[in-house]
């Protein structure tokens, strides 16, 4: 009877809600060992409905839950387990997890469905005696299946998710996907929260072509329908997915104003929920509960929440605050509604409600709490995030770490702020947050986690990125791929490391990460993704560049355009297929498809549309390019500009054709098309854009290179770096030059990598650093650049920036020589001549010296002279020696200068002239060239005896 009276006051049945009276009546029953009331007392304390501070209140809640749980009261066992899971029992995580599993197991044995789901989640997360892996997954699936068979909708959602991830006994693929779809479609629509989650995951599967339909319009429509249902059920993360589909023109509307309006119509929600739902785990674990009502129910919902909020219910206060913040509580979204939201959040936050504390931090950081964005607002955000973070609220920990990292938490950016960021990321990793694991790995990789960049920091970075990647966190998968590709992840650069890189790039690319898609395309293009360079690899490359380009990534668009220009764009190759493609494009082009008009132009340009390459085919290409260009299609405008520039658009190359090219490039460039911006910059730089070469043209070139560089075009970044370095068209700024060179090099541009390597090895505008020089030469070499291979081989030979390794030196120098690099051929000749890393062979040395000398490589020419003078592999021949010495004069190597002096002194193949001999000797001695800068390519040293 006492417990019944307590419930009447707690719920407010026939009388105003009164938490105090509810507490008094339940306490009387609890003290008489009535488990129902003991459990209710635990709930009252857990919700913070008493005057006690939250920490003390939590301890009281645990005390009463334990009493009821020991009597076999199932709800109390589950609630007690959740208290341990949430870390509200003051125990270390491992010990707390053991306690949670104990109580969930007890309840699960009594066939309690929530307990089975929670126990499954503990196994899934590696928090239930087994580390994450197949055995733990199997246990999790068993728990979920038991609950799902009894009709538990949440278990069906979780089981479906396990199938999606290939963790339910079936590898990822059609069979596992079918099982997942069955799970999600079984979810009862009356269970609104679970149904909305199921719709969200089902939408993702349709979008990815994993729900029985291949990717395309039909699957997209299904995805849109699912996401809309998820949103209607309050699963707001679906808004982000739906926005992307609208923006990509995949939601029944083509890209354009109408789709854009649909996409942006929900941005009021997105602005808030992007910050709120930073990780899928947060939403799945129910850390933020949001009541969503349809528009007609807003009034009723606000009234209900207001009644509970006025009586001090913190969750009601949070929900009411959210209603105000969303503009659904009688005030339109804006400052006034935000102030009301803040009032209610503060009431709940002061009672220790972590959701409210976090929400307050978000509002302050967004400058919506009566303070403009800036240090003061940031400081208040930090205070609230810290309160929530100290209570193991993961999203608050992540936000706090991010603010420290950005220098917005009272400390300027630097070591101290980074240490604070790392501290909070580490706390979030203890909660299993993959985002925290990734961010921590990123901090190590960048040398911002207390270790300078290098092997030890890389090992830490890989460790944390792997943890997040294995949980499916896409950014971590991409970063891990980069680490392998760069030889920074346990394996040196080479085939094995490339295979690992491709594996992780594929994982991230499959989740839609455009940078991963671009890198995967690049790996195929370079023949480093399991296929040798050629048509098949090109088709794969184009596929991934296209996916990234469709998401608006400029570098992918640039790569795709380049492959199109090179005829490597994966268009059908045989005549019959070409004819079908032309027919298909013509039909679409006549219907007004700008993309089809452009592609049709490309087929004519490549001589694959029934006409061989030449003036007639070019004329047709230009017609179709013009058709699309006149309607503002930037790709066609850029292609048309190129046709004019190359003299293939009815005008011979020259000023008139250049003028037309510039017009077309400008139209595309002003629409933000990066490749056109770069091309326009080049036209100005070369004095072909209506201005003669000089300061004015250079200024224009710098402007357009800047736009293209900011849009990610690596060659534009490099050119802009050169302009900053030389003060050409822009104020000289070595710092900015270095920044742009680095951006270009990090995107894989060989020219930038070689340039940076040279800067570091010579100490030009940077501190001399052989390790960094080695890194950049290595990047260029692995892309097949012969000069990069020669320089990398030299670094290995001399032990500069790496451990000396003559075998690796030989490998890279030989690769370069075989590609025709004159310097590589010369260095390979020296290795043969001196027997370093290879069996000595004067014959081979001479063969490679001739190869290099014929390319006017002065060092090789001089060394050939030396071989003839000393009879190495040939009969001694002073005249032949003199011929090669003389040939090498243009490069002025130190020994050649000296040898030319000897030629004049002794009349070797020249008229004897002691005066000229002395002039050359003085040059060699250093009167004009310091001796310590002599280029000394061979081992022998000469003692210069001067008169």
ZIWOPE-V660719 format. One record per run of one state. SS is the DSSP state (a for helix, b for strand, c for the rest). FROM is the first residue (numbers start at 1). LEN is the number of residues. Records with the same first field share a line. If there is no record, write none. Layout:
BEGIN
SS=FROM-LEN  FROM-LEN
END
This chain:
BEGIN
c=1-1  12-7  32-3  47-7  71-3  86-7  110-3  125-9  150-3  165-9  187-5  208-9  233-4  248-9  266-1  277-3  285-10  311-3  326-9  351-3  366-9  390-4  406-9  431-3  446-9  471-3  486-9  511-3  526-9  551-3  566-9  591-3  606-9  630-4  646-9  670-4  686-9  711-3  727-7  747-3  763-7  783-3  799-7  819-3  835-7  854-4  871-7  892-2  907-7  926-5  934-14
a=2-10  19-13  35-12  54-17  74-12  93-17  113-12  134-16  153-12  174-13  192-16  217-16  237-11  257-9  267-10  280-5  295-16  314-12  335-16  354-12  375-15  394-12  415-16  434-12  455-16  474-12  495-16  514-12  535-16  554-12  575-16  594-12  615-15  634-12  655-15  674-12  695-16  714-13  734-13  750-13  770-13  786-13  806-13  822-13  842-12  858-13  878-14  894-13  914-12  931-3
END
